[in-house]
Amino acid sequence: MPGAEVFVNITPNLLNNEMTAPSEAIELITWQHFEQTDIRVGTIVAADEFPEARRPAYKLTVDLGPLGIKKLAPK
């Protein structure tokens, strides 16, 4: 679907059991821009507590296959 705009930010409304768009304006991207996005899937092989973080967090070890194993501390 070349040239089509893609709405990328739909969130579930858990109170009403509906899917709703956020109230603030969001930026739309073109299909060509979306095709340039690098989306990867990995397997979490370890999740350790991260007590030094300001907010509760975990240090993740993720196996990304051919890219190797990466350590992350997502926010």
Phi, psi and omega in degrees: 000063183300139177083354180282147176272145183243126176274115191252005186229076175249131183238148178283138173262099188291336180288320183257359182057043180231163172261127182228153175274150179294155184287330180279158180292143178236160180270135176264148178243159178276165178298321179299320179293320178297321179297337180276353182287135179260104181252126182234155178238138178225171178249125177285119182257344176202145175223110182249144177298149183235077186293340180285346182292149178294322177247156179307130183207169176232147170268123183254141170249120187239130176269114181258025177066240184295342178277349179096192181260131181240147175253131184229153171228077184297151179271000000 
